[in-house]
Amino acid sequence: MRKTAFLFLITLSFFFCKEGKDETPQERLTPGLYRAELQVSATHTLPFTFKVEAEDALEIYNADEIIEVDEISYRNDSVYIKPPVFEGELVAKITNGVLKGDFVVKGKERKVPFTAQKNASRFDVIEDAKADISGNWETTFSPNSESDSYKAKGVFKQIGNNVTGTFRTETGDYRYLDGVISGSTLQLSAFDGAHAFLFTAQVTDSTIAGMFYSGNHYKEPFKAKRNSDFTLKSANELTFLKESYNSFAFRFPDANGNQVSLADTRFKDKVVVVQIMGTWCPNCLDESKYYADYYKNNKDRDLEFVSLAFEYAKTEAQAFSNIKRLQDRVGITYPILLAQTGSTSKEEAQKKLPMLNHILSYPTTVFIDKQGKVRKIHTGFNGPATGEKFSEFKLEFDTFMTMLLEE
């Protein structure tokens, strides 16, 4: 009898101890607007805003861009927020409604300190803007470096203190930038789950000079001058076949281990659009969304798309997992082949496609007609953040594809 009572007391004690441990459950996200900040340097934070709809759903905002996030989990006293498609995730503990942790990109071994709490504003405004930067700007990044310097076109719209726009380069754009001018200080930022961009600068009505931060691993100076006539080189003239080659060719595996080449029956007598890309690349994502939609609406024609993925994932298994995630989230039904793992080096990528003069940008698109002849190579992609330029691209793409399909 005594033994039975003793065991009962032990069991009861364990039960109450266990119940006591669970009396304070892990905090969850609560609905509302939040300002997040990434610590990109000792003196600078990159802010962005998001709205929690429910404990397992939120939206990230960058100007006109809304990124819906539905991959949110809670484990080991932390919340894991994973934006769509990309590998990066926000990992944080929640204490009294405040999030504190890191933005983590495991494959690149990068970690950026992260905090967030309820706040509707992206940047704080201290005084009225002393300049209006609406319009077009001729921009030079790394202006004092002969080897690293490159041109861009800043395109901005300002209403009061608020500024939106982007920088277009010859290989793509710097996303939906969202920010303010307070006095003569310009601050712009963007966060999409892959890239974290911050621009800080001093401005006048005719000049901009400042620093660009990409996460906490890279920064470079830039300067700009107002120039409504400035244009970049044509995206159709930067990449081309070497003189010793008269055709384009590839042979890479799909997720089932099948080697796929341009000589396969599925591509015979068809217009083929070959996209050189990576699942980690935001401009590639913008382009892939457009291509997936175009293919869905035209796949009954003599047309094929195929993507060649150059991945930093260290194993084929992880690379194909990233590829499948992209296909599932975007609705891509054409094949994405694995061209490279362990590196996104453009020099290494060019060795895989030696007929090209270089791989200057992810993405790059090769247009091949029904006779197998390369008709055009388009370098980079100007996505929705570029506004009018994106509209021009869609019109040019549709017109050119219609011509090839009707030949």
C-alpha positions in Angstrom: 0.0 0.0 0.0 2.8 2.4 1.0 4.6 1.6 -2.3 1.4 2.4 -4.3 0.9 5.7 -2.6 4.5 6.7 -3.1 4.3 6.0 -6.9 1.1 8.0 -7.0 2.8 11.0 -5.4 5.7 10.8 -7.8 3.4 10.6 -10.8 1.3 13.5 -9.4 4.4 15.6 -8.8 5.7 14.9 -12.3 2.3 15.9 -13.7 2.2 19.3 -11.9 5.8 20.0 -12.7 5.1 19.4 -16.4 2.0 21.5 -16.3 3.9 24.3 -14.5 6.6 24.2 -17.3 3.9 24.7 -19.9 2.0 27.5 -18.1 4.0 30.1 -20.1 3.6 29.1 -23.7 5.8 30.4 -26.5 4.8 33.9 -27.7 3.3 34.1 -31.2 3.1 36.8 -33.7 0.1 39.1 -33.1 -1.7 41.0 -35.9 -0.5 44.5 -36.7 2.1 46.5 -38.6 5.7 46.0 -37.7 9.0 47.7 -38.5 11.9 45.3 -38.9 15.6 46.4 -38.8 18.6 44.5 -40.1 21.9 45.6 -38.7 24.0 46.0 -41.9 26.9 47.9 -40.2 27.9 49.2 -36.8 26.1 52.5 -37.5 23.4 51.6 -40.1 20.2 49.6 -39.9 18.1 48.5 -42.9 14.4 48.9 -42.1 11.4 47.3 -43.8 7.8 46.9 -42.9 5.5 43.9 -42.6 1.9 43.3 -41.6 1.0 40.2 -39.5 -2.4 38.9 -40.6 -2.3 35.9 -38.3 0.3 34.0 -36.3 1.1 31.9 -39.5 0.7 34.6 -42.2 2.2 38.0 -42.9 2.9 40.4 -45.8 6.3 42.2 -46.4 6.0 45.6 -48.1 8.4 47.3 -50.4 6.8 50.3 -52.2 4.2 48.7 -54.5 5.4 45.2 -53.9 3.6 42.9 -51.5 5.3 39.6 -50.6 2.9 37.1 -49.0 4.6 34.8 -46.5 2.8 31.7 -45.4 5.7 29.5 -44.2 5.9 30.5 -40.6 6.7 27.9 -37.8 7.4 27.9 -34.1 9.9 25.6 -32.5 12.6 25.6 -29.9 11.2 28.9 -28.4 11.7 30.8 -31.7 9.7 31.8 -34.7 10.9 30.9 -38.2 9.7 33.2 -41.0 10.6 32.0 -44.5 9.7 34.3 -47.4 8.6 32.5 -50.6 11.0 30.8 -53.0 14.3 31.9 -51.5 16.4 30.1 -48.9 16.8 33.0 -46.4 14.7 33.1 -43.3 14.1 35.3 -40.3 14.7 33.5 -37.0 13.8 35.2 -33.8 12.6 34.9 -30.2 9.5 36.9 -29.3 9.5 38.7 -25.9 6.6 41.0 -25.0 5.8 41.4 -28.7 9.4 42.3 -29.7 11.3 40.0 -32.1 15.0 39.6 -31.8 17.2 37.2 -33.8 18.9 37.0 -37.2 18.2 36.9 -41.0 19.9 33.7 -41.9 21.0 32.4 -45.3 22.5 29.0 -44.5 23.8 28.1 -48.0 25.9 31.3 -48.1 26.8 31.1 -44.4 25.5 34.6 -43.8 23.7 36.0 -40.7 22.5 39.5 -40.1 21.1 40.6 -36.7 17.4 41.3 -36.9 14.8 43.0 -34.7 11.2 43.9 -35.1 8.3 45.5 -33.2 5.0 47.1 -33.9 5.5 50.4 -35.8 3.8 51.6 -39.0 6.7 53.7 -40.4 9.6 52.4 -42.4 12.0 55.4 -41.8 11.6 58.2 -39.3 11.3 61.7 -40.8 12.8 64.6 -38.7 12.3 67.5 -41.1 10.9 68.4 -44.5 12.8 67.4 -47.6 15.2 70.0 -48.9 15.3 68.5 -52.4 13.1 66.7 -54.8 14.8 63.8 -56.7 11.8 62.8 -58.9 13.1 61.9 -62.4 16.1 60.2 -64.0 19.6 60.0 -62.7 22.9 59.0 -64.3 24.5 56.9 -61.6 28.0 55.5 -61.1 28.6 52.8 -58.5 32.2 52.5 -57.1 33.2 55.7 -59.0 36.8 55.7 -57.8 37.5 52.1 -58.9 38.4 51.5 -62.5 37.9 47.8 -62.2 34.7 47.7 -60.2 32.9 50.8 -61.5 29.6 50.4 -63.4 26.8 52.6 -64.6 23.1 52.6 -63.6 20.0 54.7 -64.1 18.2 55.9 -61.1 14.4 56.4 -61.6 12.6 58.0 -58.7 9.2 59.5 -57.8 8.9 61.7 -54.7 5.8 63.0 -52.9 6.7 65.2 -50.0 9.2 63.3 -47.9 8.4 59.9 -49.5 10.5 58.4 -52.3 10.0 55.2 -54.4 11.9 53.9 -57.4 14.9 51.8 -58.3 18.3 51.7 -59.9 18.4 50.0 -63.3 21.8 48.5 -64.4 22.7 46.7 -67.6 22.0 43.4 -65.9 18.9 44.1 -63.9 17.3 46.3 -61.2 17.7 46.9 -57.5 14.2 45.9 -56.6 11.3 48.1 -55.3 13.1 50.7 -53.3 11.1 52.5 -50.6 12.2 55.4 -48.4 12.3 59.0 -47.5 14.3 62.3 -47.7 14.6 63.9 -44.3 16.3 67.3 -44.7 19.0 66.5 -47.3 19.4 62.9 -46.3 18.1 60.1 -48.6 17.3 56.7 -47.2 16.0 53.8 -49.4 15.6 50.1 -48.6 14.3 46.8 -49.9 14.0 43.3 -48.4 12.6 40.3 -50.3 14.0 37.3 -48.5 17.0 37.0 -50.7 18.6 40.5 -50.9 18.6 43.2 -48.3 19.4 46.6 -49.8 20.0 49.9 -48.1 21.0 53.2 -49.8 21.9 56.2 -47.8 23.0 59.5 -49.4 23.2 63.3 -49.2 21.1 64.9 -51.9 20.5 68.2 -53.7 18.1 68.8 -56.6 20.9 67.9 -59.0 23.3 65.5 -57.1 23.1 62.3 -55.0 26.2 60.9 -53.2 26.2 58.1 -50.8 26.7 54.4 -49.9 25.0 51.2 -51.0 24.8 48.3 -48.5 23.9 44.7 -49.4 23.3 42.9 -46.2 26.2 43.2 -43.8 28.7 41.6 -46.2 29.1 44.2 -48.9 29.0 47.9 -49.4 30.1 50.4 -52.1 29.9 54.2 -52.7 27.8 55.7 -55.5 27.1 59.1 -57.0 24.5 60.4 -59.4 23.7 63.5 -61.4 20.3 64.4 -62.8 20.2 63.5 -66.6 16.9 62.9 -68.3 18.7 61.8 -71.5 20.9 59.1 -70.0 20.4 55.6 -71.3 22.1 52.3 -70.7 23.5 49.9 -73.3 20.9 47.7 -75.0 20.3 44.4 -73.2 20.3 42.7 -76.6 23.9 43.6 -77.4 25.8 42.6 -74.4 26.0 38.8 -74.8 26.5 37.0 -78.1 27.9 33.8 -79.7 31.6 33.7 -80.3 32.7 33.8 -83.9 33.9 30.2 -83.8 30.3 29.0 -82.9 27.2 29.1 -85.1 24.8 27.5 -82.6 23.8 27.1 -78.9 24.0 23.8 -77.1 23.6 22.3 -73.6 23.3 19.0 -71.8 22.3 19.0 -68.2 20.3 16.7 -65.8 16.7 17.2 -64.7 15.4 16.1 -61.2 15.0 12.5 -62.4 18.6 12.2 -63.5 17.8 12.4 -67.2 20.3 14.2 -69.4 18.4 16.9 -71.4 19.9 18.6 -74.5 18.7 21.0 -77.1 18.9 18.1 -79.6 16.0 16.2 -77.9 12.8 15.6 -79.8 10.8 17.9 -77.6 12.7 20.9 -78.9 12.7 19.9 -82.6 11.1 22.4 -85.0 10.1 24.6 -82.1 10.9 28.1 -80.9 13.0 27.6 -77.8 13.6 30.1 -75.0 16.6 29.2 -72.9 16.8 31.0 -69.5 20.2 31.1 -67.7 19.2 31.6 -64.0 19.4 30.7 -60.4 16.7 30.0 -57.8 18.5 32.5 -55.4 18.2 35.4 -57.9 15.3 37.9 -57.4 15.5 39.3 -61.0 15.4 35.6 -62.2 12.3 35.2 -60.0 10.6 38.2 -61.6 11.5 36.9 -65.1 10.4 33.3 -64.2 7.0 34.5 -63.2 6.6 36.2 -66.5 7.8 33.2 -68.5 5.7 30.8 -66.6 2.6 32.8 -67.3 3.5 33.2 -71.0 4.2 29.5 -71.4 0.9 28.6 -69.8 -1.0 30.8 -72.2 1.0 29.6 -75.3 2.1 26.0 -74.7 -0.2 24.7 -77.4 2.0 26.5 -80.0 5.4 25.4 -81.4 7.1 26.7 -78.3 9.3 25.4 -75.5 11.0 27.0 -72.5 13.9 25.5 -70.5 15.9 27.0 -67.7 19.5 26.2 -66.8 20.0 26.7 -63.0 23.4 27.7 -61.6 23.1 27.1 -57.9 25.3 27.9 -54.8 23.8 24.9 -53.0 26.6 22.5 -52.2 24.8 19.3 -53.2 22.6 18.3 -56.1 19.9 17.1 -53.7 19.7 20.6 -52.1 19.9 22.3 -55.5 17.0 20.2 -56.9 15.0 20.9 -53.7 15.4 24.6 -54.3 14.4 24.2 -57.9 11.3 22.2 -57.0 10.3 24.9 -54.4 10.6 27.6 -57.1 8.6 25.5 -59.6 5.9 24.8 -57.1 5.6 28.3 -55.7 5.6 30.0 -59.2 3.8 27.3 -61.1 6.6 26.6 -63.6 5.7 23.6 -65.8 8.7 23.7 -68.2 11.9 21.9 -67.2 14.6 23.5 -65.0 17.9 21.7 -65.4 20.8 21.8 -63.0 23.8 23.3 -64.7 26.1 23.9 -61.7 26.3 23.5 -57.9 28.5 25.0 -55.2 29.0 28.3 -57.0 27.3 31.0 -58.9 30.6 32.2 -60.4 29.9 33.7 -63.8 33.3 32.6 -65.0 32.6 29.0 -64.1 29.2 29.3 -65.7 30.7 30.5 -68.9 32.9 27.4 -69.1 29.6 25.3 -69.1 28.4 27.4 -72.1 31.6 28.1 -74.0 29.8 29.3 -77.1 28.9 32.6 -75.3 31.3 35.5 -75.1 30.6 35.6 -71.4 27.9 35.2 -68.7 27.4 38.8 -67.7 24.2 38.4 -65.7 21.7 36.1 -64.1 19.3 36.0 -65.8 20.3 35.8 -69.5 17.9 34.5 -72.1 18.7 32.9 -75.4 16.1 32.9 -78.2 16.3 30.1 -80.7 14.1 29.8 -83.8 12.5 26.7 -85.3 15.6 26.0 -87.4 17.9 26.0 -84.3 19.4 29.4 -85.0 20.1 31.9 -82.2 18.1 35.0 -83.0 18.7 37.1 -79.9 20.3 37.0 -76.5 18.8 39.2 -73.8 21.0 40.1 -70.8 19.5 40.8 -67.4 15.9 41.6 -66.6 14.1 44.8 -65.7 11.2 43.6 -63.6 8.0 45.3 -62.3 9.9 47.7 -60.1 11.1 49.5 -63.2 7.6 50.5 -64.3 7.7 51.8 -67.8 10.8 49.7 -68.7 9.0 46.5 -67.7 6.1 47.5 -69.9 8.5 48.0 -72.8 10.1 44.6 -72.2 6.7 42.8 -72.2 5.7 44.5 -75.5 9.1 43.7 -77.1 9.0 40.1 -75.9 5.5 39.4 -77.1 6.2 41.1 -80.5 9.4 39.1 -81.0 8.0 35.8 -80.0 5.0 36.3 -82.3 7.3 36.9 -85.2 9.4 33.7 -84.4 6.3 31.5 -83.9 4.7 32.7 -87.2 7.8 32.0 -89.3 
